[in-house]
Amino acid sequence: MKNVQITYELFVALVQYHLMGNDDCIDTIQQGLEKKLDPLVLHDLYARSKTAHTGEEREKARQEYLVRRGVRDSFRW
């Protein structure tokens, strides 16, 4: 099982929401989780582009990684 680190601000917002029932921090939680999820997805795609079992899977992961990173088609090889 992998560990993921979050910011102190996000941790406090999660505690307030779950333990104190404070619904005011839902936007903060959503933004913090989205901010954390994007790099995790990019890392996973990059890792799959290097370690997938078949060349087709590696190329598919590589193309998706480049799309998510915003690399234009004209700049790709």
Backbone torsions as a table, in degrees:
resi	resn	phi	psi	omega
1	MET	NA	132.1	-178.6
2	LYS	-90.7	155.1	176.0
3	ASN	-106.5	147.3	177.9
4	VAL	-128.0	130.0	178.8
5	GLN	-92.0	140.5	176.8
6	ILE	-123.8	163.3	179.6
7	THR	-72.2	158.9	178.3
8	TYR	-61.8	-40.2	-179.9
9	GLU	-60.2	-43.9	179.2
10	LEU	-66.8	-40.1	178.5
11	PHE	-61.3	-45.7	179.8
12	VAL	-63.2	-41.7	178.9
13	ALA	-63.1	-39.8	177.4
14	LEU	-64.9	-41.1	178.2
15	VAL	-64.6	-45.1	179.8
16	GLN	-61.7	-40.2	-177.9
17	TYR	-70.4	-48.5	-173.5
18	HIS	-81.6	-37.9	-175.5
19	LEU	-95.9	-30.0	-177.2
20	MET	-106.1	-6.7	178.5
21	GLY	70.4	25.3	-178.7
22	ASN	-84.7	106.2	-178.8
23	ASP	-81.5	-4.3	-177.9
24	ASP	-71.3	-18.3	-175.2
25	CYS	-99.6	15.2	-179.3
26	ILE	-62.6	-41.8	179.7
27	ASP	-63.5	-41.2	178.4
28	THR	-62.7	-42.6	179.7
29	ILE	-64.5	-46.1	-178.8
30	GLN	-61.5	-45.8	179.8
31	GLN	-64.5	-42.2	-179.9
32	GLY	-64.9	-41.3	179.6
33	LEU	-69.8	-38.7	176.8
34	GLU	-64.9	-39.8	178.5
35	LYS	-63.5	-35.3	179.5
36	LYS	-79.3	-34.6	-175.7
37	LEU	-69.5	-37.4	-177.9
38	ASP	-56.5	-51.7	178.1
39	PRO	-64.5	-32.5	178.3
40	LEU	-65.0	-42.4	178.8
41	VAL	-65.3	-44.0	178.5
42	LEU	-61.1	-41.6	179.2
43	HIS	-63.5	-43.2	179.5
44	ASP	-63.1	-43.9	178.6
45	LEU	-62.7	-42.1	179.5
46	TYR	-63.3	-44.3	179.9
47	ALA	-62.6	-42.2	178.9
48	ARG	-66.6	-32.2	179.6
49	SER	-68.4	-18.6	179.3
50	LYS	-101.6	-25.0	-170.4
51	THR	-121.9	3.7	-179.4
52	ALA	-62.5	154.6	-174.1
53	HIS	-71.7	-35.5	-179.1
54	THR	-114.5	156.9	178.3
55	GLY	-63.7	-32.8	178.8
56	GLU	-65.6	-42.6	178.0
57	GLU	-65.6	-41.0	178.5
58	ARG	-62.1	-43.9	-178.8
59	GLU	-67.1	-39.3	178.6
60	LYS	-62.9	-44.5	178.5
61	ALA	-65.3	-39.0	179.7
62	ARG	-63.9	-44.1	-180.0
63	GLN	-64.3	-42.6	178.7
64	GLU	-64.8	-39.1	177.3
65	TYR	-60.0	-46.4	-178.7
66	LEU	-65.4	-37.0	177.5
67	VAL	-63.8	-46.7	-178.9
68	ARG	-66.1	-31.8	178.0
69	ARG	-76.6	-15.4	178.7
70	GLY	85.9	22.4	178.7
71	VAL	-78.7	124.7	-178.1
72	ARG	-68.3	153.2	179.7
73	ASP	-60.5	-36.4	-177.6
74	SER	-69.5	-16.7	-179.7
75	PHE	-94.5	-12.1	-177.2
76	ARG	-81.6	158.6	176.6
77	TRP	-104.9	NA	NA
